[in-house]
Amino acid sequence: MSDPDATLLVECRNLSFGYGERRILDGVSFTVPRGKVTALMGVSGGGKTTVLRLIGGQVRADQGEMRFDGQDVGKLDPDGLYAVRRRMGMLFQFGALFTDLSVFDNVAFALREHTDLPEPLVRDIVLMKLDAVGLRGARDLMPGEVSGGMARRVALARAIALDPELIMYDEPFAGLDPISLGTSAQLIRQLNDTLGITSIVVSHDLDETFRIADQVIVLANGGIAAQGTPTEVRASQDPLVRQFVNAEPEGPVHFHYPGPTVAEDFGAGLGP
């Protein structure tokens, strides 16, 4: 009999987490299937990047489990955690390239750090990864000599250098022009399918993210407001999800941060 969980790479089970007294996630459960692109979306501060940190073991759940390939990441010792992390790739916001290293050396960094491969083989692997993102010819440039979109693609080549099973993208489209944005989105989908990996994308760009995602999870108020295919999430009748998907200024998410009334701050004469 096949294991029903064999198709799942990441499982979040009744997980709660907070920073100090501020609860970010409260009893959240979801799964990430292998070989698919899963989008984590929601309003700012909803816990999307925190989920990535929990998967990578940077922080540990207060309650519940965050499982990667059947292992509870929060219970791994340092050796086990490092072993799991080597099976993951991460694309940080704005790329986070090493500014003193060339494009080539940025991509080669993980290979040199975590393997004993001879330098000629490292060279071949780096050039193949750069070619996959269209930047083999930019190998000798420094990060300061490439555009924002190119830097994001270099970071993606670095993220796939060790052939990870999971790649996590934290706002991969932020600050990109329409051409670079479309190119980055296409690369995420293409690499996911070509390499047979699993992708988790944190993004606020609805159109591009919905275009490449297999499933969408919308986080809000410590829980999951909607989950399903892009079409199903767009059709959600949840007021917060509708406000988010349709970019409505008024709704459950208010413009004003909670605080004293105008009358309390400035006097009764200024009240409504």
Protein Blocks (a to p, Z undefined) as FASTA:
>chain_A
ZZfklmpmbdcehiacdehjbcfbghiacdddehiacddeddehilpmmmmmmmnomacc
fbdcddeehiafklpcfklmmmmmmmpccddehhiaafkbcfklmmmmmmmmmmccdfkl
mmmmmmmmmmmnopmmmmmpcfklpcfklmmmmmmmmmmmnopabdcdehklgoiafklm
mmmmmmmmmmmmmnopacddddfblklmmmmpmbdcddeehiafbgcdfklmmmpcbfkl
mmmmnopabdjbdfbdcdddfklmnojklmZZ
